[in-house]
Amino acid sequence: MTKAEKVYTGLCGLFSILIVLSNLTYQKFVALPILPFHTFEISVGAILYPLTFLLTDLITEFYSKERANFCVKFAIIINIVVAGILMFMDSLTATEWSKLDNDTFHNVFGFYSVAFIGSILACYISQAFDIIFYLWIRKITKGKYLWLRSSGSTSISLLIDTSIVISVMSLFGILPPEQILPLIGNSYSWKLFFTVSMIPVFYGLVGIMRFTLTGKKIRIQTDPISTTTSI
């Protein structure tokens, strides 16, 4: 396995982990008073979720559209496996001395399948859009403005993702219908804030990957084998 393949495998693995974690923890909502003028009220599953778009942007930048799409499909398969395992475990009867009884376990993990349905729809649609839009911005800017293609594609894709996930959970009765718009607004505002905050981090990761894969320090390589583009 080459160095490029190892890095790609690691990125796909991390992407899948973040998707699964966001589904496992989505039922807990917290308040994040990060800004002096606004408090974000969001699911803990949404806190690190925007990183998934950063990862697909990295894969798209250094590998290809096909590699990025494969990573998304791989994560969906992992989610299907996890959902199946949790449904099976939820069907088993707990012992009398179990620290988690049947009801507690079901309340925590029983609705994973609902989150899983919304996640698959949202992940596939929004990530596919993100990859396409990322490449489109890179094309019209002739490979310049790395920050624009990353934050631009991600910000729009996250709005699509957030709207789908919250709407599906409301449809299945997990969230009250009257909270759809407030939750979309709160969740998306956090994701947008997180995305903008991650621009310097994205530049740093691109620089690290560029040096790791090619040994170059000046130019960004959009494909480990072929062309290069400037920031």
Secondary structure, DSSP 8 states (H G I E B T S, - for coil): --HHHHHHHHHHHHHHHHHHHHHHSTT-EEEEEEETTEEEEEEGGGTSTTHHHHHHHHHHHHT-HHHHHHHHHHHHHHHHHHHHHHHHHHHS---TT-SS-HHHHHHHHTTHHHHHHHHHHHHHHHHHHHHHHHHHHHHHTTT--HHHHHHHHHHHHHHHHHHHHHHHHHHTTSS-GGGHHHHHHHHHHHHHHHHHHTHHHHHHHHHHHHHHHH--SSSEESSSSS-EE--
